[in-house]
Amino acid sequence: MNYLIDEQQQLKELEPLFRQLSEQSGVVAVDTEFLREKTYSAKLCLVQLGINKHQYCIDVLAIDDLSLLIELFADEKVLKLFHAARQDMEVVYQTLNVLPKPIFDTQLASAFCGGDMQQGYGAMVLERTGVELPKTQSRTDWTRRPLSADQIEYAGDDVAHLEELYRQTRQLLEDNQRVEWYQQEIESYYELDKYIIDPALAYKRLSGGSLNIRQQHALRAMAEWRERTAQKRDIPRSWVIRDDKLYELVTQQPKTEQEIRNMDVFGRKSVVYLAPLALEIMNNLEASDERLWLKVDPLTKQQKAICSSLMAELRNISNTLGVAQGLLGTRKNIEHLFRHRSSKRLLQGWRKEHVGETLLARIEELEI
C-alpha cells in the first residue's frame, strides 16, 4: 500500500513505526526522487520508505520539520536498503545533512556475485521476482505539485521490492563468500569527502598536464571561482562557464574585458558581470613554481598493447572470481598501474591480492 506523506502531522504519526524499527533492529527500504538539471546540487523532492510491505512517500518540499526522517537515517540500529546508493546518499546528505548508516546496496551486492555492475532496479526486480515495473514516470518533473496518483504509485514501486532483493543478494554474498569484500567496499560509501564539494579542490576534477605552470595555477584559481559562483547562485557549474571555455580562457590569458567578450566564453548576458570578475582573478594570480599536474606523455603503440593485454587479464580475473569486471577496475586504473606501478584502487583491500598483484606480475612478464 502506498501512502503520500505531505503534512507535518502525517510524518509525526510515523514516529511509533520508526521507534519500533529501532527497537527491533529492523530494515527500511529507501529511494529518493530529485531534480538536478537547473541547480548546483540535486534538489531533493521525495523520499520513499518501504516498511513492512507498505510504502511511505514523504514529500520533503511540503514538510518543514524533517527531524524524524533525519533521526531514522542516523539510527545505526536500522539497516537502510538502497539500490545504487551513491546518488541517493549524496542528495540526502547535501539536503538533510545526515548520511544514512548503515546501508545495504543491492546493486553492489549483486556485482560481487557476477551481476551487472550497472543493472538498474527495474531490471533486477524483473530478473529476481518476475515483476515488471511501469516506466511511465521515469522522466517526470518531481518538483511540480500536486503529485499525481501515478507518480505516487511509481515512487512507491521503487522501494516495494527492495527488501526481497536484499534477502536474495545478501544470501548470494554468503553463498559466494563475498561478505567481507562487500563490507570493505561499502565502508567507502560513508566517507564524507565523497559528498562534500570543496571549491578549493575543484581543479582536481580537471586535467592540466599539457598546460604550463602559470596556466595550471590560473586553471586552479578559475575552477575555484567557478565552483563558488555556481554554489552561491545555485546553478550548474557549466552555466557559469563550460570546461572547454575555461581551458580556452586560461590558455589565452586575455588582458582586457573586451578580449574576454570577444572570446565568447560566457553567456551573452552573464559576460557583463562575469568578465570583470574573471579578469580580476587572472590579473591578481600569484603562481608558484609548483606543478599542479604532471605532464603525461601518450602511451606508445607497444604500451597500449600491454594495457590491452592487462584488460584481457582483468576479464579473466572477473570470470574466475565471479565478480563484475567494472567492480574490479577500469582501463584508467590499468593505465595508472602500468605507468606508476601503484594504484589506490587496485593495490588496496581485497583487490590487492586478487587483482593488483596479479596484474603487476603480468606487467613484468609482458615487459621482458
N, C-alpha and C positions, 0 to 999 in steps of 0.2 A: 504494500500500500504506500502510495506517495503522498507526502504532506508538504504543503508550502508553508514555511515559517517566515512571515513577513511583518510580524508585530512583536514588540518587546515582551508582552505577556506570554505569547506563544513560546518564545525561546525560554522564558522563565519556567514554563511548565515542563520543559525537558530536563530541568535540573535533577530531579529524582532519578531519571533514567541515566544521566551522566554519572551520578553518585554510585548507582548500582554497578555500572561498568567498572568503576574504580575498585569497588569493594570486591568484585568477582574477578578482577584482573582480566577483563573481557577484551573483545576486539571490536573495532569500529571501522567500517569501510569509508574511505574518503575520496572525494573528487572535487574539482573546482571548475567553474566556468569563468573566463576572464576575457578581456579585450586588450590588445597591446598595439593596435595599429596607429593610434594617434597620440599616444602618451609615452613618456620616457620609460616608466615602469608599467608592467601589466596592471590593468585596472580590475581588481577582484570584484566579481558581480554576484556570484552564488557559490555557496559551499554545500555539497551534498554529503550527508552522513547515512550510512547503511547500518542499522542496528536491529538485530532480531527479526529479519525479514521485512522490516519497514524502512522506508526511505524518507529522510527529512531534508528538504531543500531550503536552506537558510539564506534569505535574501539580505546580504550584507550591506546593500545600498539602502535598504529600508529601515534597518535596525541600528540605533545609535550605540547601544552598550552591548558589545560582543564579548564581554569578560568571561561569560560561561563557556563560550566556544574556545577562547584562548586558554582557559584552565584545562579544558579537555585535551587540547593539543599538547599542553605541557605536562600532563599527567603521565608519568612513566610507568604507571601500573596498567595503563590501557594501550594495547597494541593498535597502531593505526595502519590500515591496509591501503596501499596505493597500487596503481598500475602506471609505470613510467613516472616515478615520483618527483624527479628533479624540478620540472616546471611548476608543479603544484607546491612543492616545498619553497621554491623561490617566491612565488606570488603571495603565499601565506605569510612568509617571514617579512617580506617588504611591506605588506599591508597591516598585519596584526602584530608584528614584532615578536613573534614566537615561532620557534622551529619545532614542528611536530616530532615527537620522540617518545618511545621507539617506533620504528616503522617496519613494514614488510612490503617489498616491491615485487609483485607477481611477474612483471616483465623481466626483471633482473634474475629472479629465481629460475625462471624457465630457461633463460640464456645459459645458466650454469649447467643445465641438463640437456643442452643441444638445441634448445628452441631458438627461434629467430630473434636476434637482438632488438630488432625494430618492430616486432609484432604488436599491432595495436590491440586495444582492449576488445573491440568488437570481434576481431578475428580469433582471439584466444577464447572468447566466450563461445563462439560458434564451434571451434575445434574441440573444446573440452566439455561443453554442455549440450551442444546441438541447437542452441537458441540463436536465432538470427535477429540482431537488434536493428531497428529502423535507423536510417541516417538522415531523416528529413530535416533535422535541426542542426546539422553539423556546422553550418555556416551562419547560424543565426546571430543577431546582434543582442548580446546578453545585457546590454546597458538599457535597453528600451523597457519601459513599464507601461501597462501591466504585463506580467509574464502570462503566456497562454497555457492552456491545459496541455497542449502538445509539447511545449517547452519543458514543463514540469515533468511530464512523463519521460521525455528524452533524458533529462538531467538525472532523474531517479534511476533510470536503467543503468547509468554509468557506475552505480555502486551496488545495484541489486544482486549482481553475480560475483562480486569481488571476494566474498567470504568463501565461496565454493572454489574459486581459482586459488585462493590462499591455501585451502586444505590440500588441493591436488599438487600444487607446486612445492609446498613445504614437504609433502611426502616424497616427491621426486628428489629433492635435495638430500633427504635422509637416505633414500634408496641408493643414490649415486655417490654417497659420502662426500657431498659438496657443502655441507652446512658450515664448516669452518671457513672455507673460501668465501662463501656468500657473506658471512659475518664480517670478515675483513673488508670486503668491498662496501658493505652498507655503512660502515663507520665513516667513510669519506663523505657520505650524504649529510653528516652532522657538522661538517666543517663550515663555520660561519663565513669565512672569507670567500666561499663559493657563491654567496648570495649578497654580499656587500660590495658595492661598486665604489671604489676609492678613485676620485678623479685624478689624483696624483699618479696613479698606476695605470691610467687609461692607455698610455702609449704602449703598454706591453701586449695589447691585442693587435698591434700593428707590426709591420716588418720594415726595418730601416737599414738593413745591411748594405744596400747599394748607395746610401747617402754619405756625404762627407760629415765630419764631426759636427760642424756648425748646423748643418741641415738636420742632423739627428736630434740635436738639442732643441731646435726650432719645432720639430715634429712633436717632441715630448711636451713642450710648452703649449703648443696649439691643441694637442689632443686633450690636455688637462682643461684648457679653457673651453673647448667644445663640450666636454663632459659636464662641467659646472653650468654652462649656459643651458644645456638640454635639461639638466636636473631642475634648475631654477624655473624654467619656462614649462616644464613637464611636457616636453615634446621629444620625439625620437632624435637621436644624435645626428642622423643623416639629414634631418630637417634644418639643422644648423649649417652643416657642410658635409658633403659626402667624402668618403675616404679618398677617392681618386682626386677630388678637388683639393683636399688637404695636402696631399703629396705635391700637387702642382703649385700650391701656394708656398710651401717651404723650399721647393727646389728653385723656383724663380725669384724668391725674395724681393717682392715689389717694394719700392721706396716711397710711393705716394698712394693716397686713397684712389686717385684716378686710375693708377695702374691696376689696382685690385678690381675696380669696377670693370675695366677693360678685359680682365681675365675671365669674368663670368663664372666665378666660383661660388658666389652666394646667390640667393634668390633675388628677383628683380626689386622687391620691396625691402627685404631684410638687409640688402647690401648697404642701405643708407645708414643703419646704425651698427652693423657688424663690421664693416670695413675699417672704421676708425679704431675699433677695439682690437681687431686682428693686427693692424699696423702698429699699434702701441706695443703689443706683446713682442712682435718681431724686432722692433726698434730697441726695446729695452732688454733684449735677450742677453743673458750672461752665460756664455758657453765655456765649459771647462775643456780640458784635453781628453776627457774620458769618452771612450766609445760606448754608446748605449747598446748598439747591436754590432756583432762581428760580421764581417763580410763573408758570405758563404758562396764558394765557387760552385757552379753547376756540376753535377756528377758526370763523370766521363761515361762513354758507352759501356766500357767494361764494368765500371762501378754500378751503373744502372742494372746491368745483367746480374751482378751479385745480389743486389737488393731484390730483384725479381725472384732469384733463387731462394732468398730468405723468406719472401712472401709465400712461396710454394711450401717451404718448410713449416711456416706458420699454419698453413692449411692442413698439413699433415698432423701437426700437434693438435689442432682443433678437432680433427676427426678421431684421433687416438683418445683424447681426453673426453670427448663428447661435450665440449663447451663451445658456444658460439664464437666464431673467429673474431668478430668485432669486439668481443669482451676481452680477448687476449691482447690485441694490439692493432695498430693501423700502419699503413705504409709510412706515414710520418714518423711513427715510433721506430720503425725498422731503419729508416734512413739515419735517424739520430743515433741509434745504437751503432750502426756501421761507421758513421763519421767519428764518433767520440768514444766508442766502447763503454758508454754509460747510458743509463736511462732511468728516470724517476719511476716510470711505469713498469718497464719490463724487468727491472732488477730489484724489485721490492716485493715483499709479501709472498703470496702463493705463486705469483708469476715468476719469481726469480729462479726457483728450482725447475719449474715445469716449462718455462718459456725462455726467459732471458739467457740462462746459462747454456741451454741447448743451442740457441741462435749464435751466441758468442763462439761456441765450439765450431759451429758450421762456418762462421766467418773465417776462422783460422784455416779450415780445410780449403775453402774457396780461394784464399789468397796465396796458397802455396804454389 
